Amino acid sequence: AGRLPRHRSNHGVNAVLVETEDVLQRILRGDESLELPAWASGRHAEGVHANSYVNLGDADIVGFDYDYTLARYNSELLCLIYDLAKELLEDSFRYPPGLLHLKKYDPDFAIRGLAVDLETAWVCKITYKFRVATAFYGRERVPQEEVQRVYQSCKGAGVRSVDERMRRLRPLNDMFSMVEACLLADVVQWFLDKRIPFEPRSVVTDVIKAVGLVHASGMMHRAVSENLGLYFEPDPSARIARLLKGLKAAGKKLMLASNSEFWYVDRGMRHAVSGDWQDLFDVVVVSAGKPAFYTQSRPFREVSRETGSVLFQPIERIQAGRVYCDGCIEELVRLTGWGGSQVIYFGDSIFHDLVEARRMWGWTTGIIIPEIRHELDVQGSSDWGRGRHAIHALRHCLRACQDVMAGCASGATGEYRQSADDAELLDALEDLTTAWQRHGDACVNKNFGSIFRTTKRLGSMPSFFARCLQRHVDFYMSDLGNLCAYSPDHRFYPTERHVGLTAEPRRVLDHLPGRPVELE
């Protein structure tokens, strides 16, 4: 590989270069005992993880969503939304008395990235091909045979088409939608337990409407604003404030674009940052109506900072220190002259915040995924690690056993047919491997596993959420404050590891007989 370049003055960087140089030379020599340096061991919960190359130094404008981005909520918010939606179902949707006695929101039931079947009221985990991998009807797991039967094509040509499944399955890709999944499952289970006949399609519609009304009516916003300390994650290091001030000091223009109303954003930002938070931003847009903000043509209107009233004069230019509502990205670009490649935008919802911004306008996109912290904690546990090694060992054993079976058979290898004993052993090993896979999934979430992966027999594949993450997001992190650890000119390089798999063994049970282990 030759000699790597050296830094002119940083000896720590040069130590990394020397170690990397040694690794490259050993790779070229075919050294099979190679172990990567400690600094190459992978991701961590406080880090930033890239799907593509991102250079913060190239960005002139950095934009932010508010909810679950600048505003860091804790689990009490989802409990609040669940309770308010439950009250609406009984009071406004005339559901039978007794729903109020349902148990509280269960943060361990659902994960982000699920989907609701609009016809059956099933809560489903879907693969990157938009196929159902796991389904729950109420709080009971649907047998896999029933899942396969329901989604089989009426024409007998396998599974239903993607268009059919997309019409039927409604993705739940943001943090708020986890309430929809939990409340739907609990309401369905309540009907089943009470033996009350119900129309699944109507229950799905009502639950989605009720959760939506909690936001649209302002019920949630009023409750949160009255007790910000209860619903916000503490930020003792003031990381969000430090990040914003650091970007501003580096010459970046800052933008806030939120679907929430100004009074709510203002109270939250005063709590999370400071009373003069607006001085940090060059553009503040509230009630933006994303994703329509990216796709429709609408004029901006100014919002009075003192009264919150919407003013009527036409907007000819965007001015710092003022607040705007409605509008659209086309008008924003016209009034500011900002080009797509200049902008990085952070949000928490792939579809509401990021897809159209990246696809239509070329913005670099970053997403906040709080679940990364939990998943990395699990992957760092000895229990999960043992299971991962066991799965690799069993897969290796399956391959080696088949090789031995074929070698012991008479005649050419290609003519070998498995005996009943062969099939029985392989079936048993496959069942054991699948059991270990389910054990690993349950370490993350007992019902649906990882938000990034779906488990199939003897293997796994990216979830629909992971596929969307790979297609529409440039980089991601567990908390926006993680960026505080990086320079405003930092360059993030993409990883070649699968999304969500951060601790794969480098050399697995090399002492096993047979051919070398094939790492995923």
C-alpha positions as CSV (number, residue, x, y, z in Angstrom):
1,A,0.0,0.0,0.0
2,G,3.0,2.2,0.4
3,R,3.7,4.8,3.0
4,L,0.6,6.9,4.1
5,P,0.9,10.7,4.3
6,R,1.8,12.2,7.7
7,H,0.3,15.2,9.6
8,R,2.7,18.1,9.8
9,S,2.2,18.7,13.6
10,N,-0.3,16.3,15.2
11,H,1.6,13.3,16.6
12,G,-1.6,11.6,17.8
13,V,-2.9,11.6,14.2
14,N,0.4,10.2,13.0
15,A,0.1,7.3,15.5
16,V,-3.2,6.3,13.9
17,L,-1.6,6.6,10.4
18,V,1.3,4.3,11.5
19,E,-1.0,1.7,12.9
20,T,-3.2,1.9,9.8
21,E,-0.1,1.5,7.6
22,D,0.8,-1.7,9.5
23,V,-2.7,-3.1,9.0
24,L,-2.7,-2.4,5.3
25,Q,0.7,-4.1,4.9
26,R,-0.5,-7.2,6.8
27,I,-3.6,-7.3,4.6
28,L,-1.4,-7.4,1.5
29,R,0.7,-10.2,3.1
30,G,-2.4,-12.2,3.6
31,D,-2.2,-12.3,7.4
32,E,-5.3,-14.3,8.5
33,S,-4.8,-13.5,12.2
34,L,-5.4,-9.8,11.6
35,E,-7.3,-7.9,14.3
36,L,-8.4,-4.3,13.6
37,P,-7.0,-1.5,15.9
38,A,-9.1,-0.6,18.9
39,W,-10.1,2.8,17.4
40,A,-11.7,0.9,14.5
41,S,-14.0,-1.1,16.7
42,G,-17.2,0.5,15.6
43,R,-19.9,2.9,16.6
44,H,-20.9,4.2,20.0
45,A,-24.1,5.7,21.4
46,E,-22.7,9.3,21.6
47,G,-21.5,9.2,18.0
48,V,-22.7,10.2,14.6
49,H,-23.2,7.5,12.0
50,A,-23.0,8.2,8.3
51,N,-24.7,6.5,5.3
52,S,-22.9,8.8,2.9
53,Y,-20.1,11.3,2.9
54,V,-21.0,14.5,4.8
55,N,-18.7,17.5,5.2
56,L,-20.1,20.0,7.7
57,G,-17.6,22.5,6.4
58,D,-19.4,22.6,3.1
59,A,-22.7,23.6,4.7
60,D,-23.6,27.3,4.9
61,I,-27.0,26.7,6.4
62,V,-28.0,24.3,9.1
63,G,-31.7,23.7,9.7
64,F,-33.6,22.0,12.5
65,D,-37.0,20.6,13.2
66,Y,-38.3,21.2,16.8
67,D,-40.1,18.2,18.2
68,Y,-37.7,15.4,19.1
69,T,-34.9,17.3,17.5
70,L,-34.2,20.6,19.3
71,A,-36.9,19.6,21.9
72,R,-35.7,16.4,23.6
73,Y,-38.8,14.8,25.1
74,N,-38.8,11.8,27.6
75,S,-41.2,8.9,27.7
76,E,-43.7,10.9,29.8
77,L,-44.8,12.7,26.6
78,L,-46.0,9.5,24.9
79,C,-47.8,8.5,28.1
80,L,-49.6,11.9,28.0
81,I,-50.6,11.5,24.3
82,Y,-51.9,7.9,25.0
83,D,-54.0,9.1,27.9
84,L,-55.4,12.1,26.0
85,A,-56.3,9.9,22.9
86,K,-57.9,7.3,25.2
87,E,-60.1,10.0,26.7
88,L,-61.1,11.3,23.2
89,L,-62.1,7.8,22.1
90,E,-64.6,7.6,25.0
91,D,-65.8,11.2,25.1
92,S,-65.8,12.2,21.4
93,F,-65.9,9.0,19.5
94,R,-68.5,7.4,21.8
95,Y,-66.5,4.3,22.6
96,P,-68.0,2.0,25.3
97,P,-67.3,3.1,28.9
98,G,-64.3,1.3,30.4
99,L,-61.6,2.3,27.9
100,L,-60.3,4.8,30.6
101,H,-59.5,1.8,32.7
102,L,-57.0,0.5,30.1
103,K,-53.5,0.2,31.4
104,K,-51.1,3.1,30.8
105,Y,-48.9,3.5,27.7
106,D,-46.5,0.6,27.5
107,P,-43.1,1.8,26.2
108,D,-41.9,-1.8,25.7
109,F,-44.7,-3.0,23.4
110,A,-43.9,-1.3,20.1
111,I,-41.0,0.1,18.3
112,R,-40.7,2.8,15.6
113,G,-40.9,1.7,12.0
114,L,-43.9,-0.6,12.3
115,A,-47.0,-0.4,10.2
116,V,-50.8,-0.7,10.8
117,D,-52.9,-3.0,8.5
118,L,-55.9,-0.7,7.8
119,E,-58.1,-3.8,7.1
120,T,-57.3,-6.2,9.9
121,A,-56.0,-3.7,12.7
122,W,-52.8,-5.7,12.9
123,V,-49.7,-4.0,14.1
124,C,-46.9,-5.3,11.8
125,K,-43.2,-5.3,11.5
126,I,-42.3,-5.0,7.8
127,T,-39.2,-5.8,5.8
128,Y,-37.4,-3.6,3.3
129,K,-39.5,-5.3,0.6
130,F,-42.6,-4.1,2.4
131,R,-43.6,-7.6,3.4
132,V,-45.0,-8.5,6.8
133,A,-42.5,-10.3,9.0
134,T,-44.3,-10.1,12.4
135,A,-47.9,-9.1,13.3
136,F,-49.9,-8.6,16.5
137,Y,-53.6,-8.6,16.7
138,G,-54.3,-6.8,20.0
139,R,-51.6,-8.0,22.3
140,E,-51.4,-11.5,20.8
141,R,-48.8,-12.5,18.1
142,V,-50.5,-13.7,14.9
143,P,-49.3,-17.2,13.9
144,Q,-46.9,-17.0,10.9
145,E,-49.1,-19.3,8.9
146,E,-52.0,-16.8,9.3
147,V,-49.7,-14.0,8.2
148,Q,-48.7,-15.9,5.1
149,R,-52.3,-16.7,4.3
150,V,-53.6,-13.1,4.7
151,Y,-50.9,-11.6,2.5
152,Q,-51.0,-14.3,-0.2
153,S,-52.0,-13.0,-3.6
154,C,-55.6,-13.8,-4.6
155,K,-54.2,-14.8,-8.0
156,G,-52.1,-17.5,-6.3
157,A,-48.8,-15.9,-7.6
158,G,-47.2,-15.6,-4.2
159,V,-47.5,-12.5,-2.0
160,R,-49.7,-9.5,-2.8
161,S,-48.1,-6.8,-5.0
162,V,-46.2,-4.0,-3.5
163,D,-48.9,-1.5,-4.5
164,E,-51.6,-3.6,-2.7
165,R,-49.5,-3.8,0.4
166,M,-48.7,-0.1,0.4
167,R,-52.4,0.7,0.1
168,R,-53.1,-1.5,3.0
169,L,-50.2,-0.9,5.4
170,R,-49.7,2.5,7.0
171,P,-46.1,3.0,8.1
172,L,-45.5,4.4,11.7
173,N,-42.1,6.0,11.3
174,D,-41.9,8.8,13.9
175,M,-41.8,8.7,17.7
176,F,-45.4,9.9,18.1
177,S,-46.7,7.0,16.0
178,M,-45.6,4.5,18.7
179,V,-48.6,5.7,20.6
180,E,-50.9,4.7,17.7
181,A,-49.4,1.2,17.7
182,C,-49.8,0.7,21.4
183,L,-53.3,2.3,21.7
184,L,-54.6,0.3,18.7
185,A,-53.3,-3.0,20.2
186,D,-54.8,-2.2,23.6
187,V,-58.2,-1.1,22.2
188,V,-58.4,-4.2,20.0
189,Q,-57.5,-6.4,22.9
190,W,-60.1,-4.7,25.1
191,F,-62.8,-5.5,22.6
192,L,-61.6,-9.1,22.3
193,D,-61.5,-9.6,26.1
194,K,-65.0,-8.2,26.5
195,R,-66.2,-10.3,23.5
196,I,-67.6,-7.2,21.9
197,P,-67.9,-7.5,18.1
198,F,-66.1,-4.7,16.2
199,E,-65.1,-3.6,12.7
200,P,-61.3,-3.5,12.6
201,R,-61.2,-0.9,9.9
202,S,-63.3,1.5,12.0
203,V,-61.2,1.0,15.1
204,V,-58.0,1.8,13.1
205,T,-59.5,4.9,11.7
206,D,-60.7,6.1,15.1
207,V,-57.4,5.5,16.9
208,I,-55.4,7.3,14.2
209,K,-57.9,10.2,14.3
210,A,-57.8,10.4,18.1
211,V,-54.0,10.5,18.3
212,G,-54.0,13.1,15.5
213,L,-56.6,15.3,17.4
214,V,-54.4,15.3,20.5
215,H,-51.9,17.2,18.4
216,A,-54.2,19.3,16.1
217,S,-56.5,20.4,19.0
218,G,-53.5,21.7,21.0
219,M,-54.3,19.4,24.0
220,M,-50.8,18.0,24.0
221,H,-49.1,21.4,23.6
222,R,-51.1,23.0,26.4
223,A,-50.3,20.2,28.8
224,V,-46.6,20.1,27.9
225,S,-46.2,23.9,28.2
226,E,-47.6,23.9,31.7
227,N,-45.0,21.5,32.9
228,L,-41.9,21.5,30.7
229,G,-39.7,20.0,33.3
230,L,-41.9,16.9,33.4
231,Y,-41.7,16.2,29.7
232,F,-38.3,17.4,28.6
233,E,-35.1,15.4,29.0
234,P,-32.7,17.3,31.3
235,D,-29.7,18.8,29.5
236,P,-27.3,19.7,32.4
237,S,-24.4,20.3,30.0
238,A,-26.5,22.6,27.8
239,R,-25.4,20.7,24.7
240,I,-28.1,22.0,22.4
241,A,-27.3,25.6,23.3
242,R,-23.6,25.0,22.9
243,L,-24.2,23.3,19.5
244,L,-26.2,26.2,18.2
245,K,-23.8,28.8,19.5
246,G,-20.8,26.9,18.1
247,L,-22.4,26.6,14.6
248,K,-23.3,30.3,14.7
249,A,-19.7,31.3,15.7
250,A,-18.4,29.2,12.8
251,G,-20.4,31.4,10.4
252,K,-23.3,29.1,9.7
253,K,-26.8,30.4,9.1
254,L,-29.3,28.7,11.3
255,M,-33.0,27.8,10.5
256,L,-35.8,26.4,12.6
257,A,-38.7,24.9,10.6
258,S,-41.4,23.3,12.7
259,N,-45.0,22.2,12.3
260,S,-45.8,23.4,15.8
261,E,-47.2,26.8,16.6
262,F,-44.9,29.7,17.6
263,W,-46.1,30.1,21.2
264,Y,-45.3,26.4,21.9
265,V,-41.9,26.5,20.2
266,D,-41.1,29.7,22.0
267,R,-41.8,28.3,25.4
268,G,-39.9,25.1,24.7
269,M,-36.9,26.9,23.3
270,R,-36.8,29.2,26.3
271,H,-36.7,26.2,28.5
272,A,-34.2,24.2,26.4
273,V,-31.8,27.0,25.3
274,S,-32.5,30.4,26.7
275,G,-34.8,33.4,26.5
276,D,-32.8,34.9,23.6
277,W,-32.9,31.8,21.5
278,Q,-34.3,33.6,18.4
279,D,-31.0,35.7,18.2
280,L,-29.3,32.4,17.2
281,F,-31.5,31.8,14.1
282,D,-31.6,33.6,10.8
283,V,-34.9,32.0,9.8
284,V,-37.7,30.8,12.0
285,V,-40.7,29.1,10.4
286,V,-43.6,27.7,12.4
287,S,-46.8,25.9,11.4
288,A,-44.9,24.8,8.4
289,G,-47.1,21.9,7.5
290,K,-44.4,19.5,6.5
291,P,-44.2,17.5,4.2
292,A,-46.5,19.9,2.2
293,F,-43.9,22.6,2.9
294,Y,-41.7,20.8,0.4
295,T,-44.2,20.0,-2.3
296,Q,-46.8,22.8,-2.4
297,S,-46.5,26.4,-3.4
298,R,-47.6,28.7,-0.6
299,P,-46.6,32.2,0.5
300,F,-45.1,33.0,3.9
301,R,-47.0,35.0,6.5
302,E,-45.4,36.8,9.4
303,V,-46.3,35.9,13.0
304,S,-46.3,38.6,15.7
305,R,-43.7,37.6,18.4
306,E,-45.7,39.6,21.0
307,T,-49.2,38.3,20.3
308,G,-48.8,35.3,18.1
309,S,-51.3,36.7,15.6
310,V,-50.8,36.1,11.9
311,L,-50.1,39.3,10.0
312,F,-51.4,40.1,6.5
313,Q,-48.7,42.0,4.6
314,P,-46.9,40.2,1.8
315,I,-43.5,38.9,2.5
316,E,-40.8,40.2,0.1
317,R,-37.8,39.1,2.1
318,I,-36.9,36.8,5.0
319,Q,-35.4,38.8,7.9
320,A,-33.6,37.5,11.0
321,G,-35.5,38.3,14.2
322,R,-38.9,37.7,12.7
323,V,-41.1,34.7,12.7
324,Y,-42.9,33.2,9.7
325,C,-45.6,30.6,9.2
326,D,-46.9,28.5,6.3
327,G,-44.7,29.1,3.2
328,C,-42.9,26.5,1.2
329,I,-39.3,25.6,0.4
330,E,-39.6,27.0,-3.2
331,E,-40.5,30.4,-1.7
332,L,-37.7,30.1,0.9
333,V,-35.1,29.5,-1.8
334,R,-36.4,32.4,-3.8
335,L,-36.3,34.8,-0.9
336,T,-33.0,33.7,0.6
337,G,-31.1,32.5,-2.5
338,W,-30.1,29.3,-0.6
339,G,-29.0,26.4,-2.8
340,G,-29.7,22.8,-2.0
341,S,-26.1,21.6,-1.5
342,Q,-25.6,24.4,1.0
343,V,-28.2,23.1,3.5
344,I,-28.1,20.4,6.1
345,Y,-31.5,19.7,7.8
346,F,-32.1,17.7,11.0
347,G,-35.4,16.1,11.9
348,D,-36.9,13.0,13.6
349,S,-39.4,11.9,10.9
350,I,-38.1,10.4,7.7
351,F,-41.2,11.1,5.7
352,H,-42.4,14.4,7.2
353,D,-39.0,16.1,7.6
354,L,-36.5,14.6,5.2
355,V,-37.6,12.6,2.1
356,E,-38.7,15.5,-0.1
357,A,-36.1,17.9,1.2
358,R,-33.4,15.5,0.0
359,R,-35.1,14.1,-3.1
360,M,-36.5,17.3,-4.6
361,W,-34.2,20.0,-3.2
362,G,-30.9,18.3,-2.6
363,W,-30.6,19.0,1.1
364,T,-28.3,16.9,3.2
365,T,-30.4,15.2,5.8
366,G,-29.7,14.1,9.3
367,I,-32.1,12.2,11.6
368,I,-32.4,11.8,15.4
369,I,-32.9,8.2,16.4
370,P,-33.0,8.0,20.3
371,E,-33.3,4.2,20.0
372,I,-29.7,3.9,18.9
373,R,-28.6,4.2,22.5
374,H,-30.7,1.2,23.7
375,E,-29.7,-0.9,20.7
376,L,-26.0,-0.3,21.3
377,D,-26.4,-1.0,25.0
378,V,-27.9,-4.3,24.1
379,Q,-25.3,-5.1,21.5
380,G,-22.6,-4.4,24.1
381,S,-24.1,-6.9,26.6
382,S,-22.5,-10.3,27.0
383,D,-25.9,-12.0,26.6
384,W,-26.4,-10.6,23.1
385,G,-22.7,-11.2,22.2
386,R,-23.0,-14.9,23.2
387,G,-26.1,-15.3,21.0
388,R,-24.4,-13.6,18.1
389,H,-21.4,-16.0,18.3
390,A,-23.7,-19.0,18.7
391,I,-25.6,-18.1,15.5
392,H,-22.4,-17.8,13.5
393,A,-21.2,-21.1,15.0
394,L,-24.4,-22.9,14.2
395,R,-24.5,-21.6,10.6
396,H,-20.9,-22.8,10.2
397,C,-21.9,-26.1,11.6
398,L,-24.8,-26.4,9.2
399,R,-22.5,-25.8,6.2
400,A,-19.9,-28.2,7.5
401,C,-22.4,-31.0,8.3
402,Q,-23.8,-30.8,4.7
403,D,-20.3,-31.0,3.3
404,V,-19.6,-34.1,5.4
405,M,-23.0,-35.6,4.4
406,A,-22.3,-35.1,0.7
407,G,-18.7,-36.5,1.1
408,C,-20.0,-39.7,2.7
409,A,-22.5,-40.4,0.1
410,S,-21.7,-42.7,-2.8
411,G,-21.6,-41.4,-6.3
412,A,-20.9,-37.9,-7.5
413,T,-21.5,-35.0,-5.1
414,G,-24.1,-33.4,-7.4
415,E,-26.2,-36.6,-7.3
416,Y,-26.3,-36.7,-3.5
417,R,-29.8,-36.7,-2.0
418,Q,-30.4,-36.1,1.7
419,S,-31.5,-39.1,3.8
420,A,-34.3,-38.8,6.4
421,D,-31.7,-38.7,9.1
422,D,-29.8,-35.9,7.3
423,A,-33.0,-33.8,7.0
424,E,-33.9,-34.4,10.6
425,L,-30.6,-33.2,11.9
426,L,-30.5,-30.1,9.7
427,D,-34.1,-29.2,10.7
428,A,-33.1,-29.5,14.4
429,L,-30.0,-27.3,13.8
430,E,-32.1,-24.7,11.9
431,D,-34.7,-24.6,14.7
432,L,-31.9,-24.0,17.2
433,T,-30.4,-21.2,15.1
434,T,-33.8,-19.6,14.8
435,A,-34.3,-19.8,18.5
436,W,-31.0,-18.0,19.1
437,Q,-32.0,-15.3,16.6
438,R,-35.3,-14.8,18.4
439,H,-33.4,-14.5,21.7
440,G,-31.3,-11.8,20.2
441,D,-34.3,-9.9,18.9
442,A,-36.0,-10.2,22.4
443,C,-33.0,-8.6,24.0
444,V,-33.9,-5.4,22.0
445,N,-37.7,-5.7,22.1
446,K,-39.6,-8.8,23.1
447,N,-42.3,-8.3,20.4
448,F,-40.6,-6.7,17.4
449,G,-36.9,-6.8,17.9
450,S,-34.6,-4.2,16.4
451,I,-35.9,-1.2,14.5
452,F,-33.2,-1.8,11.9
453,R,-33.6,-5.5,11.2
454,T,-36.3,-8.2,10.6
455,T,-35.5,-11.8,11.3
456,K,-36.2,-14.5,8.8
457,R,-35.4,-18.2,9.3
458,L,-31.6,-18.6,9.5
459,G,-31.0,-15.0,8.5
460,S,-32.1,-11.4,8.8
461,M,-32.6,-8.5,6.4
462,P,-33.0,-4.7,6.8
463,S,-36.4,-3.5,8.1
464,F,-38.5,-1.1,6.1
465,F,-37.3,1.7,8.5
466,A,-33.7,0.8,7.8
467,R,-34.3,0.8,4.1
468,C,-35.8,4.3,4.2
469,L,-32.9,5.4,6.5
470,Q,-30.4,4.2,3.9
471,R,-32.2,5.8,1.0
472,H,-33.2,9.2,2.3
473,V,-30.9,10.0,5.2
474,D,-27.2,11.0,5.0
475,F,-26.3,10.6,8.6
476,Y,-28.0,9.9,12.0
477,M,-27.4,10.0,15.7
478,S,-29.2,9.2,19.0
479,D,-29.3,12.9,20.1
480,L,-28.6,16.2,18.3
481,G,-26.3,17.1,21.2
482,N,-23.9,14.4,19.9
483,L,-22.7,16.9,17.3
484,C,-21.1,18.9,20.1
485,A,-18.2,16.4,20.1
486,Y,-17.3,17.4,16.5
487,S,-15.8,20.4,14.8
488,P,-18.2,22.5,12.5
489,D,-15.8,21.4,9.7
490,H,-15.9,17.7,10.6
491,R,-16.2,15.2,7.7
492,F,-18.3,12.1,8.3
493,Y,-17.4,9.0,6.3
494,P,-19.9,6.3,5.4
495,T,-19.7,2.9,7.1
496,E,-19.9,-0.3,5.1
497,R,-21.5,-2.2,8.0
498,H,-25.2,-3.0,7.8
499,V,-27.4,-0.4,9.5
500,G,-28.1,-1.5,13.1
501,L,-25.5,-4.2,13.2
502,T,-22.6,-2.6,15.1
503,A,-20.8,-5.4,16.9
504,E,-20.3,-8.3,14.5
505,P,-17.5,-10.7,15.5
506,R,-14.3,-10.4,13.5
507,R,-13.1,-13.9,13.9
508,V,-15.7,-16.5,15.0
509,L,-14.7,-19.8,16.5
510,D,-11.9,-20.5,14.1
511,H,-11.2,-23.9,15.7
512,L,-14.4,-25.4,14.2
513,P,-13.8,-28.0,11.5
514,G,-14.7,-27.4,7.9
515,R,-14.4,-24.4,5.6
516,P,-13.7,-20.9,6.9
517,V,-16.5,-18.9,8.6
518,E,-18.2,-16.5,6.2
519,L,-18.9,-13.3,8.2
520,E,-21.9,-11.3,7.1
